[in-house]
Amino acid sequence: MSSWQKTSCACCAQNCGLEVMVHENRITKVRPDRDNPRSEGYCCRKGLKIAHYQHHEDRLKRPLKRVGKDFKEISWDQALDEIAEKLKSTVGTYGPKSLAYMGGGGQGCHFEAAFGVRLLRGLGSHYHYNALAQELTGYFWVNGRAFGRQYLGTIPDAEHTDMLLAVGWNGWMSHQIPQARRHLKRISEDPDKLLVVIDPRCSETAQRADIHLAIRPGADALLFRSMISIILQEGWQNDSYIADHVNGFESILPWFLDFDPRPAISLCQLDYHQVRDVCQLLSTRKWSCHSDLGILMGRHSTVSSYLELILLAICGRIGASGGNFIPGHIMPIGSHSDERDPNAWRTVATDFPAIMGYFPPNVMPEEILADKTDRLRAVLVSGSNPLRSYADTSAYEKAFNSLDLLVVVDVAFTETAAFAHYVLPARSAYEKWDGTFFPLNFPEIFVQMRRPVVEAEEECMEEGEIYMRLVDRLGLLPEIPQALYDSAFGDRMNFGMQLLAFAQSEPRAMKFMPFILGKTLGKALGSVNLAALWGMLQVAPKSFRENACRAGFIPGVTMGDEIFKAILDHPEGIWIGKCDTSKPLNELHTEDKRINVLIPELAKAVTNIEVKSEEIGLGMNRDYPLILAAGRHMDYNANTIMRDPAWNEGKSDPCTLIMHPDDAAALNLRDAQTVRVTTEAGSEDIQLEVSDAARPGHVVMPHGFGLVHSGQKHGANVNRLTRSSNRDPIAATPLHRFVPCSVKALKMSETVHQPD
């Protein structure tokens, strides 16, 4: 019997609400869920195509073991026994620094991280590599210095802003805020509001802007310093806000008062008077800011995030109506980690610290290939595809070929799985209970726990269940009393009391709590992820419990269980908390609840961003005369989540290189021909798309292609063109938006590259 069931999209961080029609255990139709209180019937093409994520030929169904160049199916017991033995041997011989876990749930399934990280820590390692450290850790690092905790970012108050500043953000395609297109359309069409876009190309968002600053690629930090200088030299800063909420302003003032913005803006290839007009608007409007990969993966990545923070602070836009707010959360998407702690781990070969608890994927190949005894030798990859998602595919291939143990836990047989020693089949986003901690709003706090809508493929398991069974074989767990197993099937509050008593009597219990919950309450609920959610709600911090009270929940010992039941009763999602709007800066973790704008470690980096040094840094290379933006958001890519190319049927070629007509004419190239893009990292062949939306000297290539499906390569792999060493010096985020390249037509003797 067919039926509509409520769920959500697992293709991007907005996780818009969906309804799916299921017939004979297959998703046959998809529509937006109007009952979802966060997305309210909004979704994009990607969400409507999730049947292609769920059903395709590369789905994993049984455990696999590499035997020579092939894989053979084995039992779960054999797979877990052998993996456990190899982990014991590797860590026992080379120490815990030889082990890393790469995962955390991707765009749709975060609960695995509770189990994966505890397994990692149980074996003594801290090396958790995560996709967020591919994009956002410079921004997180700045937040840690400014706000007291790295996980305290800000989001724009899109509902009330009268001017939205979009920096390196093509929100019409990448979304990144709830109902992005609705907000962008509303703001751009309202005569009393302004949409201002800073982006080298005329993106889909820039096409709707009131003001488009078509900045020179790579000049974002120089423009930010210029804009701050104009505001401070004109005396347009918000002095009362600074006096009430900002520390360190007098220390940073000289960085900008003695700076001449005119030649700097000229070097950015922008009009000084237009930039000055924008600065005046920033001093008078209720504006907010949203930046994205254009600066987060650009030159001076961390410094650009710092200058963006200073700009918001001096204009008084953090915690102000229509500005940027620190959202509440049930659980932050990472932990606070301070590299100044003498006990903090750093990578062995490259000496990078964790930020938000995550180590940067950019350095993993070097950590594996290092000539050191305690180099990385064993890696658990879960719900991640580094051979396509991360910079420098060639370096990753060489590194993964040299590992003593590579275990891949995934839904599909990915390019990374092809390098593994063991491949373990995970349940998909639509075969299990799961959710994310991405949904960020202010003042409301939203949660949706996605439930199974189809039965799991054959022998697939929840990732947490896989790690729980592996922990059993490793002998890491304390013995659990039978009474605790029994009580899990009764009253949950009684179970909670017995669990507390066990935790107080057993020192190791808290360290392995997700597994203890999974083995007890998880059996009763039918899901280790549900058990982890229940446990998380019992120990939620005081600030969340106060926010939950404002949403209508009654305080007391049963509050966590009541919230848990409410989440399960609302498959469409539910508001479970509301921040105190009268104290918008209450989430700050600085001692005096003020924003620190002085980050001494970045003082020299900021003052070094001036015309002479930037002329050198932005100078063109004779061998690589164009700048490649390695990554483009559009309706036809979703990282590597969509494995089946059939989801793009009807689109002639979704993977194209965008180039301005002037560049095409100068290179004697024509629209739709196949060209070869070459960087210092390698070459890829791709179809050319000549477009006025491109900027002269600037070419743009989408990410998420180059996938191998059923033995055939589809599109070009942009990460063949990026070097992992081209990275930010603080956060090691890759500088994908500034990659020098050349583009040429293929000769008759040359052929398009074969599948990787």
N, C-alpha and C positions, 0 to 999 in steps of 0.2 A: 504493500500500500504506500502510495506517495504521500509526503507530508512536508510542510514548510517548517523549518527549524531555525532558531536564532543562533547566530554565531558572530564572528568578526573577521576582518581581513588580516592576514598574516604577511602581507607584502610590504608594508612600510610601518613606520613608528606611530602613525595615527590610529591604526587598528579600527577603522570605521566599522560600524555595525552592519551586518549583513543578515539576510534570510536566505536559506538554501532549500531547494526542493530535493528530496532524497528518494530515489526509486531503485529498489533492488540493490541497495548499498552503494549507489553511485549518486554523486551530486549532478543533477541534470539541469537545474536552473538556479540562478542567483539574482537577488534584487537587494537594493539598499533597505536597511531596517529603519523605518520611520519612528519606531519606539525607542531606539537607542538615544538616551538623553544627551549624549555628547555629540554624536554625528548627525542626529535628526534627519535621517534619510539621505545624507550626503555620502557619496563614495565616488571613486574614479574607475576608469576602465580596468585597472589591475584587480581590484576587488571583485569585479564582475566576471573575471576569468579564473577564479581560484579552482575551478574544476580541473584545469590543466596542471595545477600544482599537485592536486590530490591523485589524479589518475593518469599515469603515463608509464611507458615501458621501462624506465630506469628505476622504478620503485624497488626498494630493498624489501625482502620478505623473510630471509633466513640469514643466520650468521655465515660469514665467509672467511676463509683463511687463504692467504697467499701460498701457493705451492709452485715454486719456480716462477714462471711468468704468468701463470694462470691462478684462478681462484676456485676453491671447491667449497661446497656447503658442508658445514659441520654443525654439531649440536650446540646448544647454549652452554651445557655443562663443560664440554671440551673447550669452547672458546674462553669462557671465564676462568676455568682452571689454568689454562696455558697463559692467559694474559696476567693473571695474578702471580704466577710463578715468575714470569719475566719481569714484572714490576719489582717483586721482592729482590730478584737477583741484581737488577740494574741499580736500584736505590741502595741496596746493601753493599754493593761493590764501589759505587762512585759517589754516594751521598745524595741527599734530597735535591741538590741543585741540578741534578741530571734529569729531573722530571718537570714537565710543564703540562698544564691543562689549557687548551684553547677552546673557548666556548662561552656560553652564557645565554643561549636561547635565541639569538638573532632578532628578527623583527616581530616574532609572534609568540615565543614560548620561553619565558624567563625562569620558570620554576626549576628547571634542570640545574641552574647555577647553584642553588642551595645544596644540592647533592654533589655536584662536580667539584666545587670549591672545598667542601668538607672532606671529600676523598683526597684531594690534593694536600690539604693541610694535615690530614691523618698520616700521610706518608712523609710529612716534614717539609714539603715544598711550599713556597709562596708564589711561584711563577704562574700566574693566571694571565694569559694573553686574551685580549678581547677586541672585538671590532670597534668599540667606542674609542679605543686607543689608536685607531687608524684615522680618526677624524677630530675628536673633541677634547683630547686631554690637555692641549695647550690652554684652551678655554677653561677647563676644569681647574688647572693649576692656578690660573689667575683668580678664579673664584675663591680658591682656598686662601690665597693671600688677602683678598679684598673682603670676603664675607665670613671667613673663619672656618669654612668647610668647603671642600672641593665640589660636593654634590649640590651646592646652592647656586644654581644658575637662575637666569631671569627669562621670562617670556613676555611678549608684547600684549598689552591690553587692547587687543584688536577691536573689541566691541565698542570701546569708548575713545579710542585715539582719534585725533583729528588730522594726524599726519603720520604715516607709516614709512619709516626709512628701511628699505630692503637693500642690504649690502651683500653682494655675491650670492644672492638668494633668488632662485627662480621658482618662487612659491607656486606659480600656476601649474608647474609640473612636479616639483618635489614635495609640495604640500608643507609638512613640518609644523603647521599649526592646525587646530581643528577647523574643518570646513574652509580650507584656505581659499579656494576659488570664490566661494560666496563672499568672504570678507574682502578679497582683493577687488572683486567686481563692484561691491557696494561702495568701497572707499574711492575707487577710481571714477565712479559715476556720480558721486555726491559732490556738488559744487562747493560745499563748505569743508570738504576734506581733501587731503593731498596724498598721493602715492609718489614717493621719491625713490628711484632705483639707482644704485651704483653698481654697474656691471659693464665689462668690456663690450659685450655683444648686446644686440637688441633682442633680448630673450622674450619669451611669451609674456613674462611679467613686465618687462621694460616696455613692451608695446602698449601696455595699458597705463603706463605711468604718466603723471602730470609733468614730472621732471625726470629726465634720464641723464645721469652723468656717465658717459661712455668712457670710463677710465682706461688708461693704458694698462695692459696686463702686468701684474706684479707690483703696482704702485700704490696699493691700498694703504699701507702703513704711512707712506709719505703724505697721502691725502688726509688721513686721520690727523697726523701731526699738524698739517696746515690748517685744518678746520678748527682744531682746538686752539691753535695760535690766534686765528682771526677772532674767535669768540672772546678770548682772554685779553687780547690787545685792544679790542673795542669795548671791553668792560661789559659784555653781554651775559656773563655767567650769573647763576642764581646764588647770590651771596648769602641770603637767609638760609637756603637749603644747605649750602656748604657749611655754614656756621653751626647748624643744628645736627647734621648727619654725616659729615665727612671729616676724616682725619688725614693729615699729610698734604693738604692742599698747598700750603706755603712752600713746602719742599719741592714740589713738582713745578711750581709756577715759573721758575727761571728756564725750564726746558722749552717753554713756549713763548715767553715774552721776548727772548733774544733771537727768535727764529723768523726769517723772512719767508712768508708763505707764497709770495708772487712767483719767484722762479721755480719753487717746488711744484706749484699747481701747473705751471707751464710744462714742467717735466712729466707730470701726470697726463699731459695732452688734454687739459680741460681749460675752460674759460674762467679766469679769476673772478670776474664779476658774477657769473652764475653760481660759482661755489660760495662766494661771499653772501649772495642772496639766500642760498640754502642755509648758511650759518645763521643768518638773521632770523629765518623761520624757526630754526632749532632753539632760538632764545625766546621765542614768543608763542610757539604753538604747543598744544598738548600732544607731543609726539612720542612715538615708541620706535624701537629698533629691532629688526630681526636680521641677523647675519647667518651665513651658511658656508658651505664648502668653498665658495669663492675666496674667502679669506682664511677659513680654517685649514685649507689645503694649499694656501698660497705662500708667497715669500713673506718672511717675518711673521709666520702664523701666530705664535704666542704673543708677540709684541703687538700685532694688530688687535688681538682680543683685549689686551691691556689698554690700548688707546681707545677702543670702543667703550670700555668700562669708564675711563676717565671722561669721555665725551658725555655719556649718560649722567655721570655724577655731577659734573660742573653745571649741567643744565637742569639738575634737579628732577630727573626723570625716573629714578629708581624708587618704587613704592609710591608713585604719584598717579592719580587718576589719568587714564589714557596713556600711561608710560609703560615701564617694564616692572613686573612683579616677580617676587620669589614665590613659586607655587608651593602648596603643601603636598604631602605625599603619604601614602601608607607605608612605602618602603622606598628609599632612594635607589637610583639605578647603579650605585656604586658606593664604596666606602671612602672615608677621608684618609688619605695616606700622606704623610709629611716626610719628604726625603731628608729633612734636617735631623730626624731622629737617628741617632747613631746605630740603632738596631735595625733600621730599615734595609731591606734587601735591595740590591742593585743587580743588573745583569752582569754576568761574569766577564764577557769580552768587550761589550760596548759601554758599560758603566752607566746605564740609564735606570732611574728609579721607577717604582710604580707610581701612577697618578690615578686617583679614584680606585686604588687597589688593582689596577690593570697595567700590565707591561705591554710595550708597543710591538705589534706584529712586524713592523718594519725591520726590527733587529733580530728576529728569530733565526733567519738563515745564518747570520754571522755567529749567533750563539751556538748553533748546531755544528758549524764547520770550524769553530775555534780550535786551536791546538792547545787545549787545556784539559786536564784530567776531569774536572768537574763541569765540562761543557754539557749542553743539553744532549741527551741520548734517547730519551723516551718522551713521546708526546701523545696526549689524548686529545683528539680533535672532535668536538661535539657540535653538531648543527652549524658548522662553519666550513667554508670551502676556500682555504687560503691560496690554492693553486689558481683561483680566478679572482678572488675578492681583494687580495692584498698586492702591494707593489712588488714588482720584480719577479714575475713568474719563473723565469729561468733560474734565479737564485734559489727560489723555493724548491724547484725540482731537484737541483743538485743537493740541497740540504736534506730533503726528505729521503732521498736515495741513500743517504749515509746514516740514517737513524738505526739504532738497535731495535727500537720498537715504535711503530706508528699504529695507533688504534683509531679508527674513524667510526663515530656513532652518527648516523644520519638517516634521513628519509629516503634518499636517492643515492645511486652509485655515481658519485661525483668524480671530477678530475682528481681531487685529492684522494678519494677512496681508491683510485687506481694505483696509488703509491703505497697503500697501507699494507701492513702485515695481517691485520684483522679488521673486518668491516662488520659492524653490528647494526641491525635494523631497528630504527626508532619509529615510534608511532608519529603520524603526521599531526599537524595542528588541529585537524578535524577528527582525530581518532582518540583524543584524550582530553582530560580536564587540564587547562593551562591558561595562562594570561601573561600580561606584561606590566611593567612599571613605567612605561613610556607616557601614558596619558597625563599631560600636564595642563592644568587649568588654574585659574584664580577667579574667585576665592574657593570654588568647589573642588572637591577631591573625588575622582571617578575611579571605579573598579568594574571590570567585567571579567568574570571567570568563564572562559569558553568551555563548553561541554562537548563530549563526543557527539557527532552527528552521523558518523558512519562507523561500522565495525572495523577493527584494526586488520591490516593485511597479515594474514597467516601468523608468523611468530614474532611480530613486532612488539616492542615493549616501550613504556615510558622511560625516558632517559634516567630519571631518578631511580626507577626499579632496576635498571641495568647496573647503576653504580652501587645500589644497595646490595645486590647479589655479589658484586665484585668485592665490596668491603667485607662481606661475610667470609669470602675465601681468603682475604688478606688477614683475617683474624683481628681486626681493629676494634670491634665493638665490645663493650662490656656485656656481661650476661644479663639478659632482660628477664625479670621475674614473670612467672606464668600469670600471676594475678593481674599484671599490667596488660598482658595480651587479652585476658578475659574481660577486663573492665572496658576495653576499647569498644566492645559491642553493646555496652549499656549506656547509661547516662554520661554525657560527655563531661559534665562538670565533676562528677565523681572520678572519671578517668583523669581529669586534670589534676585533682588533688593527689591521686596516686602517682601520677607522673612527677609532680613537684617533690613528693617524698622520695621518689627514686633518685631524682636529680640531686637532692640534698645529701643522699647517702652514698652516691657513686660519683667520684670526682671527674670521671671521663664522660659522664652523660651529656653535659651541655656541649662539649666539643663535637659530639656526634648526634645531636638532637634530631636533625632532619631524618636520619636513618632510623632512630628509635621510634619516631612518630610514624615513619613509613611502614615499619615492621608491625606496628600495633594498630594505631588508628587507620593507617592506610589500608589494612586488610578489611576493616569494617566499612570504610567509605568506598573501597574499590579503586583507590587512586592514591599514590604516594604524594602527588601534587596537591590534592585536596587536604591531605594531612598536614603538609607543610604550610598551606594557607591558614588552616586552623591554628597551628602553633604560632605562626607569625602574629596573628591577631591577639593572642593571649599575652604577648610580650611587647605589644606596640608601645611606643614612647608616650610620655605624658602629653606632649604637644598634639599628637594625633588623636588621643582620647578626648582632649578638649575640643578639637575640630569636629570629632564625631558627635559630641554633645550638641554642638551648634547645628548639626544636620538632623537632630531629633532622637539620637540614641541615648538611652538612660545610663548614667554612670553606675559603676559597680562591678563586682567580680564576674558577672555574666555578660558584660558588654561585648567582649570579644566573640563569644559564642553567638550572641544576637546579631552582630554584624556579619558573622559567617553565614548564619541562616538567611539573612537578608540578601547576601550576594548570591546564594544558591537559588533563592526564590525569584531572582531577577536575571534571567538569562540574557536579557537585552542590555544589562549593565545598570549601575545605580550610583547616585551621588552618596557617598558614605561619610563625607566630612565637609566642613566649610571653615576657611581661615578667618581670623579676626580682622575684618577690614579696617577697624579703627587703629590697628597696630601693624601696618603693612611691612614694617622692617623687623617685626618680632622674631622672625626666623633667623636673623643674623646670629652667628656664633662668636663674633668678636666680643671682647670683654665688656666694652662700653656700648655695644649695639650700634656702632657707627661703621661706616664704610671706609676701609683703608685704601686710599688711592696712591700711596707711596709704596712701591715694591722695589726696594733697593737693588735687587738682583737684575732688574731690567733698566736701571737708570742709564747705563752706558749704551745699551741697545737702542733706547729711544733717542738719545742725543746723537748717536751715530747715523740715524736716519736723516740725512740731509742731502742736498742736491749733488754735491761732488761724489759721494759714495754711491748714491743711487744711479747716477749716470753710468758708473762702472757696472753696477749690479744688473741694470736693465739693458745693458749694451747687447747688441745682437752678435751671434756667433756666425762666422762666415760659412761654416759647414752646416749649421742648423739655423737658417735665417727666419724661421717662423716660430711662434710660440703655440704649443699645443696645450689646450685644456683637456686633460686626460680624465674625462668623466662628464657626462651630460645626462640630466634628468629628462625623461619624456614618458609618454604613455606606453611605450613599447619595451621598456626595460624595468627590471625589479631586482637589481643586483644579480645574484645567480639563483634566486628562489624559484623562478619559473624555469623548469628544466625542459619542458616540451615546447619546441618552436611552433607547434600548431596553435599556440595561444595568440600568435601574431599573424595568422592566416588572413589574407586580404590586404596586407601591407607589403608592397613589392620588395622593399629592402629596408628594414627598420634600423640597420646598422650602417650609418653613413658618416663621412667626414665633412663637416660644414666649412666652407671657405668663401671668402668675399670675392665678388666678380673681378675686382681689380687684380687680386692675387692670381686667380685662375687665368686671366688673360696674360699676365706677365710670365706665367709658367707654361703657357700654351696648353692649358687643361680645359676640359669640357665637362659639363654636368653629366652625371651618371656613368662616367668612365671609371675603371678600376685604377687606383693609384697606390703607390707604395709610400707609407709613412715611416721615416727612419729617425731614430734618436740614438744617443750613445748606448742605450740598453739593447736595442734590436730593431726589427722591422716588422710591419704588418701590412697586408694588402686589404684595401677597403674601397667601397664605392664612394665617389665624390658627390657631394651635394653643394652646388653653387647657390649662394643665398645672400641677399642684402642684409639679412639679420646678423651675419658674421661681421667681425671688425677686421679691417685690413691688417695683415700681419699676424692674425690670430685664427687658429683652426680649432675645432671642437669635435671630440669623438666620444660616443657613449660608452658607459661601463656596462658590465653584465653580459657581454657577448663573448664570442670565441668558445662557447660551450660545445662539448662533444656529446651528441645525443644519438644513440643507436649507431655509433661509429662514424658519424658525420659531424664536421665542424660547422657551426652556424655563426657567421659574423666574425669580426676581428676582436682579438683579446687585447684591450688597451694596456693591461699590465705587463705585456711583453715589451712595452715602450717606456716603462718607468723603472728607475733605479731605486732600490731601498735606501741607498746612501744619500739620495737627494731628499733631505728631511730636516725638520725643525731641530735646532740644537738643544732645546729644553725638553720638548715632548716627543720628539722623534716621529711626529706625524709627517706623512709624505707630502711633498710639494707638488701635487698632481696638477695644480692649476697654472704651473709655470714650467713647462717641459720644452726646451729648445728642440726643434725638429726640422726635417726637410720633407718635402712632398714632391714626388716626380711621377710621371707616367711610366707604366710598365713597357719595356721593350717587347718586341714580338717573341724574343727567345725566353723571356721571363714568364713564369707561371704563377698563378695565385697560390699562396702557401697552402700546403696540405694540412689535415687535422693534426693538432699537437699530439 
